[in-house]
Amino acid sequence: MKINVILKIFIALGSIFLLSKYNFLDFSVFFTLNASLILKLFVLIVAVIILGTFKWYFLLKIQNGSISFRKVFEAYYLGYALNYILFGVAGDVVKTIYIIKDKDNKIGISLSVVIDRLIGLFSMLIIIAFFLPNIFTLNNISVQNNYINSVNLNLYYIFLFIFLISLILFSRKCLNSRRVNKKILLYLYKYKNKKIKLIAKTFKVLFSYRKATKNLLINLIIAIILQFIIGYALYLISLYIISQDTTFFNNLIASLAVQIISVIPLSPGNIGVGEAAFSQIMYLLNSNILLHYASVYFIFRIFNMIFSVPGVIIYYIFMRRS
């Protein structure tokens, strides 16, 4: 076993131990959940998986017009399940292999996974940017609140709207530019190196998205909706196990921050680290009041793991048939 893997496992176990020792994480609350909350969480997780499938499906349709929603759903759920059961290992790889099987456009399918992830990250940054003034005006967040008034808020949102529209139009312009397309491809095709050729093919596939701006926009909208569903699921758990209302907004922002932090894998699936980060962010957003915030994120993780068990069974059936 590699040293970095051992280190990540050590970080995960150490984080869980410390959170439990200092009463940030209480495992016993999991056994006190009522049937109503359990049902709601499972419904929300189903919604996340179905919408996530649609999100990826709109990208895959650009490169593979004949692909079925059922096939995409199977692959997406398989990847989703492995990400939770194996703590972030191999999920995207396996779902890509599942779709690539019997398909010609392997680069296009692989690139769709990357683009799907990037749009998801972009959606999180948009939500955070939209709620940034609210974050700054919360208790004990030290900024010059005198500068945050109605006039400045209006200017901020006007600037944000113009910036986002400009960014989208610029991206669309670059994708649609035959000149940019031709220059990049001609430059790359000069080299005979296999890796450079692969990069050239990847760029060629990327430029094929110029005819599918609508699909990219739909993907972005669904990505934003997904974040609100995840935030709401955490909020429901928080309402049940914490004696005070931590607000939907706080749970949403803490969830987004943890997902962005999780881009850097400090532990397998960032288990322990994710709970610690969620707890710290919620602590700051809730007037520095220490509560079982880590338990909220841990319960959400466990529910996703339980829901992922059938996906792992499907994976082993798929591997035996391959």
Secondary structure, DSSP 8 states (H G I E B T S, - for coil): --HHHHHHHHHHHHHHHHHHHTTS--GGGGGG--HHHHHHHHHHHHHHHHHHHHHHHHHHHHH-TT--HHHHHHHHHHHHHHHHHTTTSSHHHHHHHHHHTT-S-HHHHHHHHHHHHHHHHHHHHHHHHHHHHHHHTSTT--S-GGG-SHHHHHHHHHHHHHHHHHHHHHHHHHHH-HHHHHHHHHHHTT---HHHHHHHHHHHHHHGGGG-HHHHHHHHHHHHHHHHHHHHHHHHHHHHHSSS---HHHHHHHHHHHHHHTTS-SSGGGTTHHHHHHHHHHHHHTTT---SHHHHHHHHHHHHHHHHHHHHHHHHHHHHH-
